[in-house]
Amino acid sequence: GHHLGIVDCLRADLVCSLTGYRDWVAKLPEGSEARRKMEGFLTFGEITIYREHCHMLACAFDRLRKAGNLLDEQELGWTNTFMDQLTALFNDPHMYLMVRSR
């Protein structure tokens, strides 16, 4: 639920297919907190990412970027966009990110 008085200005900054999302997230280390968080979408249909998740997720996705050819070109683009979103979230503690189906 949302708190009374909060205005959501949701817009899609990153759009991908369910299969693409599943494959991208599966490249995170098995059993990691980052993978568990991101796989929550596959279980619950949406997840909310708050400022306190930024460091954990940014570290995990940065490792993916630096792993060489683990990510294909599209996944690298998603990762770069997601990292930009995490940076914006970290810099604005009143913001949050949602991962959900359209």
Backbone as JSON, one array per atom type, in Angstrom:
{
  "sequence": "GHHLGIVDCLRADLVCSLTGYRDWVAKLPEGSEARRKMEGFLTFGEITIYREHCHMLACAFDRLRKAGNLLDEQELGWTNTFMDQLTALFNDPHMYLMVRSR",
  "N": [[0.81, -1.19, 0.0], [0.22, 2.34, -0.27], [1.25, 5.35, 1.31], [-0.93, 7.84, 2.59], [-1.05, 10.89, 0.94], [1.22, 10.65, -0.57], [2.5, 11.09, -3.75], [2.75, 9.29, -6.59], [4.95, 9.2, -9.21], [5.3, 7.44, -11.47], [7.23, 6.1, -14.06], [8.31, 4.26, -16.86], [11.55, 3.41, -17.02], [13.18, 1.37, -17.74], [12.58, -1.29, -19.74], [11.8, -4.62, -20.28], [11.49, -7.99, -21.53], [9.8, -10.69, -19.84], [11.2, -13.1, -19.96], [13.73, -12.14, -20.7], [14.33, -10.59, -18.41], [14.37, -12.61, -16.44], [16.56, -14.18, -17.34], [18.63, -12.29, -17.2], [18.74, -11.59, -14.44], [19.35, -14.09, -13.44], [22.03, -14.26, -13.85], [23.23, -13.1, -11.73], [25.04, -13.91, -8.72], [24.21, -17.11, -7.48], [22.15, -17.54, -4.67], [22.8, -15.09, -3.61], [22.1, -11.96, -1.93], [21.33, -9.89, -3.61], [20.4, -11.23, -5.9], [18.27, -12.64, -4.76], [16.63, -10.5, -4.0], [16.01, -9.32, -6.52], [14.8, -11.51, -7.81], [12.47, -11.6, -6.43], [10.51, -10.27, -7.83], [9.75, -12.18, -9.73], [8.45, -13.97, -8.14], [6.51, -12.5, -6.64], [5.4, -10.65, -8.37], [5.93, -7.96, -8.3], [8.42, -5.69, -7.06], [9.8, -3.47, -4.65], [12.31, -1.1, -4.57], [14.36, 0.43, -2.36], [16.34, 3.11, -0.94], [18.09, 1.87, 0.87], [18.72, -0.49, -0.39], [20.41, 0.11, -2.42], [23.34, 0.04, -2.34], [23.97, -2.72, -2.09], [22.73, -3.81, -4.41], [23.95, -2.25, -6.45], [26.66, -2.97, -6.16], [26.53, -5.71, -6.83], [25.53, -5.69, -9.51], [27.5, -4.15, -10.7], [29.68, -5.86, -10.51], [28.8, -7.79, -12.31], [28.94, -6.3, -14.69], [31.68, -5.95, -14.89], [32.59, -8.47, -15.29], [33.38, -9.28, -17.74], [32.47, -10.9, -20.65], [30.01, -11.83, -19.7], [27.5, -10.64, -19.77], [25.14, -10.01, -22.36], [24.84, -7.63, -25.09], [22.37, -6.28, -24.86], [21.64, -6.83, -22.18], [23.74, -5.58, -20.9], [23.12, -2.94, -21.49], [20.7, -2.74, -20.03], [21.74, -3.1, -17.49], [23.41, -0.85, -17.23], [21.48, 1.21, -17.35], [19.95, 0.53, -15.1], [21.88, 0.9, -13.11], [22.2, 3.66, -13.3], [19.67, 4.4, -12.41], [19.78, 3.45, -9.76], [21.76, 5.14, -8.76], [20.47, 7.64, -8.93], [18.38, 7.15, -7.14], [19.84, 6.74, -4.76], [20.81, 9.3, -4.41], [18.51, 10.73, -3.92], [16.66, 10.38, -1.34], [13.91, 10.29, -1.06], [12.82, 9.03, -3.14], [11.83, 6.01, -4.84], [12.2, 2.82, -6.42], [10.32, 0.78, -8.6], [9.81, -2.53, -9.62], [7.89, -4.04, -11.88], [5.16, -5.62, -13.66], [3.84, -4.52, -16.77]],
  "CA": [[0.0, 0.0, 0.0], [0.91, 3.62, -0.3], [0.86, 6.25, 2.39], [-1.74, 8.97, 2.22], [-0.27, 12.1, 0.69], [2.33, 10.37, -1.46], [2.16, 11.13, -5.16], [3.64, 8.44, -7.37], [5.22, 9.67, -10.57], [5.96, 6.27, -12.03], [7.44, 6.02, -15.5], [9.17, 3.13, -17.19], [12.89, 3.76, -17.5], [13.79, 0.16, -18.24], [11.53, -2.23, -20.13], [12.34, -5.84, -20.87], [10.57, -9.12, -21.49], [9.92, -11.52, -18.64], [12.29, -14.04, -20.2], [14.97, -11.37, -20.63], [14.56, -10.26, -17.0], [14.75, -13.85, -15.74], [17.92, -14.55, -17.76], [19.54, -11.24, -16.69], [18.85, -11.74, -12.99], [19.99, -15.39, -13.19], [23.48, -14.1, -13.94], [23.72, -12.71, -10.4], [25.46, -15.11, -8.01], [23.16, -17.89, -6.83], [22.12, -17.4, -3.22], [23.17, -13.73, -3.18], [20.99, -11.1, -1.51], [20.9, -9.14, -4.79], [19.59, -12.12, -6.74], [17.03, -12.9, -4.03], [15.81, -9.29, -4.11], [15.52, -9.15, -7.89], [13.91, -12.62, -8.12], [11.2, -11.34, -5.78], [9.55, -9.91, -8.88], [9.26, -13.4, -10.35], [7.59, -14.63, -7.16], [5.42, -11.66, -6.15], [4.84, -9.81, -9.43], [6.53, -6.62, -8.21], [9.3, -5.42, -5.93], [10.13, -2.07, -4.42], [13.72, -0.91, -4.24], [14.57, 1.64, -1.58], [17.72, 3.58, -0.83], [18.93, 0.91, 1.6], [19.09, -1.59, -1.29], [21.29, 0.63, -3.49], [24.72, -0.43, -2.28], [23.99, -4.16, -2.36], [22.41, -4.04, -5.82], [24.97, -1.63, -7.3], [27.86, -3.81, -6.12], [26.27, -6.95, -7.57], [25.44, -5.44, -10.95], [28.81, -3.68, -11.16], [30.5, -7.07, -10.71], [28.37, -8.38, -13.59], [29.5, -5.48, -15.79], [33.14, -6.13, -14.96], [32.89, -9.89, -15.46], [33.75, -9.55, -19.13], [31.39, -11.15, -21.61], [28.9, -12.52, -19.05], [26.27, -9.98, -20.21], [25.08, -9.66, -23.77], [24.76, -6.18, -25.3], [21.1, -5.79, -24.31], [21.73, -6.91, -20.71], [24.66, -4.52, -20.48], [22.33, -1.71, -21.53], [19.79, -2.76, -18.88], [22.56, -2.91, -16.29], [23.82, 0.56, -17.17], [20.29, 1.99, -17.01], [19.62, 0.22, -13.71], [22.89, 1.56, -12.27], [21.83, 5.09, -13.29], [18.5, 4.51, -11.54], [20.24, 3.28, -8.38], [22.47, 6.37, -8.39], [19.45, 8.66, -8.7], [17.69, 6.78, -5.9], [20.74, 6.99, -3.64], [20.93, 10.74, -4.24], [17.22, 11.29, -3.53], [16.09, 9.38, -0.43], [12.45, 10.3, -1.13], [12.47, 8.3, -4.34], [11.97, 4.57, -4.79], [12.04, 2.18, -7.72], [9.41, -0.37, -8.65], [9.92, -3.49, -10.71], [6.56, -4.63, -11.99], [4.67, -5.88, -15.02], [3.02, -3.46, -17.36]],
  "C": [[0.85, 1.25, 0.0], [0.4, 4.49, 0.83], [0.03, 7.4, 1.84], [-0.85, 10.19, 2.01], [0.92, 11.88, -0.22], [1.82, 10.38, -2.9], [3.19, 10.3, -5.91], [3.75, 9.0, -8.77], [5.97, 8.55, -11.28], [6.04, 6.37, -13.55], [8.42, 4.89, -15.75], [10.49, 3.65, -17.75], [13.6, 2.57, -18.11], [12.67, -0.83, -18.51], [12.21, -3.44, -20.76], [11.29, -6.94, -20.77], [10.78, -9.9, -20.2], [11.07, -12.51, -18.79], [13.64, -13.34, -20.11], [15.33, -11.02, -19.2], [15.05, -11.48, -16.24], [16.19, -14.24, -16.07], [18.96, -13.58, -17.21], [19.79, -11.44, -15.2], [19.54, -13.06, -12.63], [21.5, -15.32, -13.28], [24.09, -13.56, -12.66], [24.1, -13.99, -9.65], [24.29, -15.81, -7.3], [23.28, -17.76, -5.32], [22.46, -16.01, -2.71], [21.92, -12.94, -2.8], [20.45, -10.32, -2.71], [20.01, -10.0, -5.68], [18.25, -12.4, -6.06], [16.08, -11.71, -4.15], [15.2, -9.18, -5.49], [14.58, -10.28, -8.3], [12.57, -12.48, -7.41], [10.12, -10.95, -6.77], [8.93, -11.16, -9.51], [8.29, -14.15, -9.43], [6.33, -13.81, -6.86], [4.8, -10.74, -7.21], [5.28, -8.36, -9.37], [7.46, -6.59, -7.0], [9.51, -3.92, -5.84], [11.59, -2.02, -3.98], [13.86, 0.45, -3.58], [16.05, 1.95, -1.49], [18.62, 2.55, -0.14], [19.33, -0.3, 0.76], [20.16, -1.17, -2.3], [22.68, 0.02, -3.48], [24.82, -1.9, -2.67], [23.75, -4.44, -3.84], [23.47, -3.46, -6.75], [26.25, -2.46, -7.31], [27.67, -5.07, -6.96], [26.24, -6.72, -9.07], [26.74, -4.88, -11.51], [29.75, -4.86, -11.38], [30.11, -7.77, -12.01], [28.97, -7.63, -14.77], [30.97, -5.76, -15.99], [33.56, -7.57, -15.23], [33.28, -10.25, -16.9], [32.53, -9.76, -20.0], [30.24, -11.96, -20.99], [27.55, -11.96, -19.51], [26.29, -9.78, -21.71], [24.86, -8.15, -23.88], [23.48, -5.58, -24.7], [21.14, -5.77, -22.77], [22.69, -5.86, -20.16], [23.95, -3.18, -20.49], [21.37, -1.62, -20.35], [20.57, -2.49, -17.59], [22.98, -1.46, -16.15], [22.65, 1.46, -16.79], [19.93, 1.78, -15.55], [20.61, 0.89, -12.75], [22.61, 3.06, -12.2], [20.63, 5.32, -12.36], [18.89, 4.38, -10.07], [20.98, 4.52, -7.89], [21.48, 7.48, -8.08], [18.71, 8.39, -7.4], [18.56, 7.08, -4.69], [20.83, 8.49, -3.35], [19.63, 11.43, -3.83], [16.49, 10.29, -2.65], [14.56, 9.34, -0.42], [11.92, 9.49, -2.32], [12.54, 6.8, -4.06], [11.76, 4.03, -6.2], [11.09, 1.01, -7.58], [9.79, -1.24, -9.84], [8.56, -4.17, -10.75], [6.2, -4.83, -13.45], [3.86, -4.69, -15.49], [1.61, -3.91, -17.5]]
}
